[in-house]
């Protein structure tokens, strides 16, 4: 099993983060993660930047996606070549269209947070997400319960991630992936195959509650 935290932010491109890239590597190693996918707000790291960071990270693979600020909420995207067609403020319909065109993957970040009507989103677009963030540091027991009810009616894969903005939060929750992950394409394939399972890291913060029988 591969342990992946696929929702984290760094100071390089996310002004609300306190995690430097160097701290991210140390925190991921301490959390015993195998892979970290950086998801800056509306920014995706270049391959050259990732290669440079991976040179300093022999034990943890660092990949990049992005957290896109769509009109309807925040969505994690993986496997897009760039974000040219999905700028901040894009409609979810156009985001989903772009993701499909590039055979990428999209995960709903912290559904129901800030009063988001995620039930209405699923009613309009269907169970189209390759994952739904079931637990993270920005998922509460209340929003998790709403997600539970929604997923019973509209089954989609559950994911876990930290939504880390501070070093100690990295890896608090993560996704256990039942497939090798060496590239972002591997992770996209695992999401689409439903080979992901949310997990809590013992001793780490548990804002969304502990897990059992998921």
ZICOR-V38883 format. One record per pair of residues at least 24 apart in sequence whose C-alpha atoms are under 7 Angstrom apart, sorted by the first residue. I is the first residue (numbers start at 1). GAP is how many residues later the second one is. If there is no record, write none. Layout:
# ZICOR-V38883
i->I gap->GAP
i->I gap->GAP
This chain:
# ZICOR-V38883
i->1 gap->175
i->1 gap->176
i->1 gap->177
i->1 gap->178
i->2 gap->32
i->2 gap->174
i->2 gap->175
i->2 gap->176
i->2 gap->178
i->3 gap->30
i->3 gap->31
i->3 gap->32
i->3 gap->171
i->3 gap->172
i->3 gap->173
i->3 gap->174
i->4 gap->29
i->4 gap->30
i->4 gap->31
i->4 gap->32
i->4 gap->170
i->4 gap->171
i->4 gap->172
i->5 gap->30
i->5 gap->31
i->5 gap->32
i->5 gap->156
i->5 gap->157
i->5 gap->166
i->5 gap->169
i->5 gap->170
i->6 gap->30
i->6 gap->31
i->6 gap->32
i->6 gap->155
i->7 gap->30
i->7 gap->31
i->7 gap->32
i->7 gap->154
i->7 gap->155
i->7 gap->156
i->7 gap->157
i->8 gap->29
i->8 gap->30
i->8 gap->31
i->8 gap->154
i->8 gap->155
i->8 gap->156
i->8 gap->157
i->9 gap->29
i->9 gap->30
i->9 gap->31
i->9 gap->155
i->9 gap->156
i->10 gap->30
i->10 gap->155
i->13 gap->27
i->13 gap->30
i->14 gap->26
i->14 gap->27
i->17 gap->148
i->17 gap->149
i->18 gap->147
i->18 gap->148
i->19 gap->146
i->19 gap->147
i->19 gap->148
i->23 gap->144
i->24 gap->143
i->25 gap->32
i->27 gap->140
i->27 gap->141
i->27 gap->143
i->28 gap->142
i->28 gap->143
i->29 gap->31
i->31 gap->140
i->33 gap->27
i->33 gap->138
i->34 gap->26
i->34 gap->27
i->35 gap->25
i->35 gap->26
i->35 gap->27
i->36 gap->25
i->36 gap->26
i->36 gap->27
i->37 gap->25
i->37 gap->26
i->37 gap->27
i->37 gap->28
i->38 gap->25
i->38 gap->26
i->38 gap->27
i->39 gap->25
i->39 gap->26
i->39 gap->27
i->39 gap->28
i->40 gap->26
i->40 gap->27
i->41 gap->25
i->41 gap->26
i->41 gap->27
i->42 gap->24
i->42 gap->25
i->42 gap->26
i->42 gap->27
i->42 gap->45
i->42 gap->46
i->44 gap->38
i->63 gap->121
i->74 gap->34
i->74 gap->35
i->75 gap->31
i->75 gap->32
i->75 gap->33
i->75 gap->34
i->76 gap->30
i->76 gap->31
i->76 gap->32
i->76 gap->33
i->77 gap->28
i->77 gap->29
i->77 gap->30
i->78 gap->26
i->78 gap->27
i->78 gap->28
i->78 gap->106
i->78 gap->110
i->79 gap->25
i->79 gap->26
i->79 gap->105
i->79 gap->106
i->79 gap->109
i->80 gap->24
i->104 gap->84
i->105 gap->25
i->105 gap->83
i->106 gap->24
i->106 gap->25
i->107 gap->24
i->107 gap->25
i->107 gap->26
i->108 gap->24
i->108 gap->25
i->109 gap->24
i->110 gap->28
i->110 gap->29
i->111 gap->32
i->111 gap->36
i->112 gap->31
i->113 gap->30
i->119 gap->31
i->127 gap->27
i->127 gap->29
i->129 gap->27
i->130 gap->26
i->130 gap->27
i->130 gap->61
i->130 gap->62
i->131 gap->25
i->131 gap->26
i->131 gap->27
i->131 gap->28
i->131 gap->60
i->132 gap->24
i->132 gap->25
i->132 gap->26
i->132 gap->27
i->133 gap->25
i->133 gap->26
i->133 gap->27
i->134 gap->24
i->134 gap->25
i->134 gap->26
i->135 gap->25
i->135 gap->26
i->135 gap->38
i->135 gap->73
i->136 gap->24
i->136 gap->25
i->136 gap->26
i->136 gap->27
i->136 gap->37
i->136 gap->72
i->137 gap->25
i->137 gap->26
i->137 gap->69
i->137 gap->70
i->137 gap->71
i->138 gap->25
i->139 gap->68
i->139 gap->69
i->140 gap->67
i->140 gap->68
i->141 gap->67
i->141 gap->68
i->144 gap->64
i->157 gap->37
i->157 gap->39
i->158 gap->39
i->158 gap->40
i->159 gap->37
i->159 gap->38
i->159 gap->39
i->160 gap->38
i->160 gap->39
i->169 gap->36
i->171 gap->30
i->172 gap->28
i->172 gap->29
i->172 gap->32
i->172 gap->33
i->172 gap->34
i->173 gap->26
i->173 gap->27
i->173 gap->28
i->174 gap->24
i->174 gap->25
i->174 gap->26
i->175 gap->24
